[in-house]
Amino acid sequence: MHRRVAFLALAFALGATGCQQKTETPAADAPASGAESSAIPQSPTLANDEQKTIYALGLALARNLEPFHLKADEVKLLSEGLADGALGRPPQVPLEEWAPKLQELAKARAAAAAGEEAKAAEPYLAEAAKAPGAVKTDSGLIYTETKAGTGASPKPTDTVKVHYHGTLRDGTVFDSSRDRGQPAQFPLNRVIPCWTEALQKMKVGGAATVVCPASIAYGDRGAPPRIQPGAVLKFEVELIEIVPAAAAEMPPGHPDVGGAKPKADAKPAAPAPKK
């Protein structure tokens, strides 16, 4: 989150964050009642490569706005601040005073979003715990063996090679070694607590469905853009082997937590389990 906020502060150096709106442009689909709409105006036609590139710049900036969970009317304010700075207009608020508040706002928005997601996930977790063979542990982990293994079980300090398929509670795939067509391997003491606990229950050659509440996954911070704050994660995991720790490499796209590094030629992918 610190890197995202720092990036935003740099982007905001182009202009100040607006606190008042100027002339409004009515949206094409404004309510017939005449009430002000918070809908964002339609984008102009992207007629050439330069326009498309500038539009892509906006998309790149938008990825770093994820922690703020902005609403449509707030995006208008942000657009004003960006426009004021880029066009050399006088800022409506001093950047030096308000930029330091960005991180505080991001944390508050993430915590609020996590609370909403946690409440929405309660029925999903309750249903998962009722599945045939499901075992719910004290941590909240819901573990269901789908194939018995015959090998050894890993210890927390072991490095494992696995195939996994990760989905959100709505079924959206956020990461999958199977989709990449390549198993992942990593030390069990460098992944989210849910994985550290679940993999120790498995034996080499076995498979299991693992449901992780946010408290033992990515918590209130999430792993944007695909894993939102407070998100419950579901994994289909196959334990292929236990490998020497020295050979460990994090899966492509895995946020580094020190020690093991991603492969140099690996393409970035959705966030994989981390601690």
C-alpha positions in Angstrom: 0.0 0.0 0.0 2.9 2.4 0.8 4.2 2.1 -2.8 0.7 2.8 -4.2 0.2 5.8 -2.0 3.6 7.2 -2.9 2.8 6.7 -6.6 -0.4 8.6 -6.1 1.3 11.4 -4.3 3.6 11.7 -7.3 0.7 11.7 -9.7 -1.1 14.2 -7.6 1.9 16.5 -7.9 0.5 17.3 -11.3 -2.3 19.0 -9.5 -4.1 19.4 -6.2 -6.9 17.2 -5.0 -10.1 19.1 -5.7 -12.5 19.7 -2.8 -15.2 21.5 -4.8 -16.7 20.8 -8.2 -16.7 23.4 -10.9 -19.1 23.4 -13.9 -20.8 20.1 -14.2 -21.3 18.4 -17.5 -24.7 16.5 -17.4 -24.3 12.9 -18.2 -26.1 11.5 -21.2 -28.2 9.2 -19.0 -29.1 11.8 -16.4 -32.3 11.0 -14.5 -35.5 12.5 -16.0 -36.4 14.0 -12.7 -33.6 16.6 -13.1 -31.6 15.3 -10.1 -27.9 15.5 -10.4 -26.3 12.3 -11.6 -23.0 10.9 -10.2 -22.5 8.9 -13.5 -19.1 9.6 -15.2 -19.5 11.2 -18.7 -18.9 9.0 -21.6 -15.4 8.9 -23.0 -14.7 10.5 -26.3 -14.0 8.3 -29.3 -10.3 7.2 -29.3 -9.5 8.1 -32.9 -5.7 7.6 -33.0 -2.8 5.9 -31.3 -1.8 9.0 -29.3 -5.3 9.3 -27.8 -5.3 5.6 -27.0 -2.0 5.9 -25.3 -3.1 8.9 -23.2 -6.2 7.0 -22.2 -4.0 4.0 -21.2 -2.2 6.5 -18.9 -5.4 7.0 -17.1 -5.9 3.3 -16.8 -2.4 2.9 -15.3 -3.2 5.6 -12.7 -6.5 4.0 -11.9 -4.8 0.8 -10.9 -3.1 2.7 -8.1 -6.5 4.1 -6.9 -7.7 0.7 -5.8 -7.1 1.3 -2.1 -9.4 4.3 -2.1 -12.5 2.5 -3.4 -13.6 5.7 -5.1 -17.2 6.4 -6.0 -18.2 8.0 -9.3 -18.6 11.5 -7.8 -15.2 11.2 -6.1 -13.6 10.2 -9.5 -14.9 13.6 -10.8 -13.1 15.4 -7.9 -9.9 13.5 -8.7 -10.3 14.4 -12.4 -10.6 18.0 -11.4 -7.4 18.0 -9.3 -5.5 16.2 -12.1 -6.8 18.7 -14.7 -6.0 21.7 -12.6 -2.4 20.6 -12.2 -1.9 19.4 -15.7 -3.3 22.6 -17.2 -1.5 24.9 -14.8 -4.6 26.2 -13.1 -4.5 27.4 -9.5 -5.1 24.5 -7.1 -8.2 24.6 -4.9 -6.3 23.2 -1.9 -2.6 23.2 -1.1 -1.1 19.8 -2.1 1.6 20.0 0.7 -1.2 20.0 3.3 -3.5 17.4 1.9 -1.2 14.9 0.2 0.0 13.5 3.5 -3.6 12.5 4.3 -3.7 10.0 1.3 -2.4 7.1 3.3 -4.8 7.7 6.1 -7.7 7.8 3.7 -6.6 4.6 1.9 -6.4 2.7 5.2 -9.8 3.9 6.4 -11.4 3.0 3.1 -9.7 -0.4 3.1 -10.9 -1.1 6.6 -14.5 -0.2 5.7 -14.5 -2.3 2.6 -13.0 -5.2 4.6 -15.9 -5.0 7.1 -18.5 -5.0 4.4 -16.9 -8.0 2.7 -16.5 -9.9 6.0 -20.2 -9.6 6.6 -21.2 -10.6 3.1 -18.9 -13.6 3.3 -20.5 -15.1 6.4 -23.1 -17.2 4.5 -20.4 -18.5 2.1 -18.2 -19.6 5.0 -21.1 -21.3 6.8 -22.1 -23.2 3.7 -18.5 -24.3 3.0 -18.2 -25.6 6.6 -21.3 -27.9 5.9 -19.7 -29.5 2.9 -19.3 -33.3 3.2 -16.0 -34.1 4.8 -15.3 -30.5 5.7 -13.3 -29.8 8.8 -13.2 -26.3 10.4 -10.2 -25.6 12.6 -9.9 -23.1 15.4 -8.3 -20.6 13.1 -11.3 -20.6 10.8 -9.7 -22.7 8.1 -12.2 -25.0 6.3 -10.3 -28.0 5.0 -11.8 -30.8 2.8 -9.7 -33.7 1.6 -10.6 -34.6 -2.0 -7.8 -37.1 -2.6 -5.8 -39.0 0.0 -2.0 -38.8 -0.4 0.4 -41.5 0.4 3.6 -39.6 1.0 5.0 -37.5 3.8 3.4 -34.4 5.2 5.4 -31.1 5.0 6.6 -29.2 8.1 6.2 -25.4 8.3 9.9 -24.9 7.3 9.6 -27.2 4.3 9.4 -26.1 0.7 6.5 -27.6 -1.3 5.7 -28.0 -5.0 2.0 -27.7 -5.7 -0.7 -27.1 -8.2 -3.5 -24.8 -7.1 -6.5 -23.0 -8.4 -7.7 -20.0 -6.5 -11.1 -18.4 -6.6 -13.1 -15.7 -4.8 -16.5 -16.5 -3.2 -18.2 -15.4 -6.5 -16.2 -18.0 -8.4 -13.8 -15.4 -10.0 -10.4 -17.0 -10.6 -7.7 -14.7 -9.1 -4.7 -17.0 -9.5 -4.1 -20.5 -10.8 -0.9 -22.5 -11.4 -3.0 -24.9 -13.4 -4.0 -22.2 -15.8 -0.4 -21.2 -16.2 0.5 -24.8 -16.8 3.3 -24.9 -14.3 3.4 -26.0 -10.7 4.5 -23.5 -8.1 6.9 -24.1 -5.2 7.6 -22.0 -2.2 8.5 -22.3 1.5 5.5 -22.9 3.8 6.7 -20.2 6.2 6.4 -17.5 3.5 2.8 -17.9 2.6 -0.5 -16.8 4.1 -1.3 -18.6 7.4 -4.1 -20.5 5.8 -1.7 -22.2 3.5 0.9 -22.9 6.2 -1.8 -24.7 8.2 -3.6 -26.5 5.4 -0.6 -27.9 3.6 0.6 -29.6 6.8 -2.6 -31.6 6.8 -1.8 -33.0 3.4 0.4 -35.8 2.3 2.3 -35.9 -1.0 0.1 -37.0 -3.8 -3.0 -35.7 -2.0 -5.5 -33.0 -2.9 -7.8 -30.8 -0.9 -10.2 -27.9 -1.1 -9.1 -25.1 1.2 -11.3 -22.2 2.2 -9.5 -19.3 3.9 -11.3 -16.5 5.8 -9.6 -13.2 5.5 -8.2 -13.3 9.0 -5.8 -16.1 7.8 -5.4 -14.8 4.2 -4.8 -11.2 3.2 -6.8 -9.6 6.0 -8.0 -6.0 5.7 -5.3 -5.0 3.3 -6.3 -7.4 0.6 -4.0 -7.8 -2.5 -5.5 -5.5 -5.1 -6.6 -5.4 -7.7 -8.0 -8.9 -7.7 -8.2 -9.7 -4.0 -10.2 -7.1 -2.1 -9.8 -6.2 1.6 -11.6 -8.8 3.7 -11.9 -11.3 0.9 -12.5 -15.1 1.5 -10.3 -17.3 -0.7 -10.9 -20.8 -1.9 -8.2 -23.0 -3.3 -8.1 -26.4 -4.9 -4.7 -27.7 -4.0 -2.6 -30.7 -5.0 0.6 -31.4 -3.1 3.1 -32.7 -5.7 6.2 -33.0 -3.6 8.3 -31.7 -0.8 11.5 -30.1 -2.2 14.7 -28.7 -0.6 14.2 -25.2 0.7 17.2 -23.9 -1.2 15.5 -24.7 -4.5 12.4 -22.6 -3.7 11.2 -20.0 -6.1 8.0 -18.0 -5.5 5.3 -18.4 -8.1 5.1 -15.7 -10.9 3.6 -12.5 -9.5 4.0 -13.6 -5.9 4.6 -10.5 -3.7 8.2 -10.9 -2.4 8.5 -11.1 1.4 12.2 -11.6 1.5 14.4 -14.6 0.8 13.0 -16.5 -2.2 12.7 -14.5 -5.4 10.4 -14.9 -8.5 11.9 -16.4 -11.6 13.7 -13.8 -13.6 11.8 -14.6 -16.8 8.4 -15.2 -15.2 5.5 -13.0 -16.4 3.5 -11.2 -13.7 0.4 -13.0 -12.6 -2.4 -12.6 -10.1 -1.4 -12.5 -6.5 -0.5 -15.9 -5.1 -0.6 -16.9 -1.5 1.9 -15.0 0.7 2.4 -14.4 4.4 
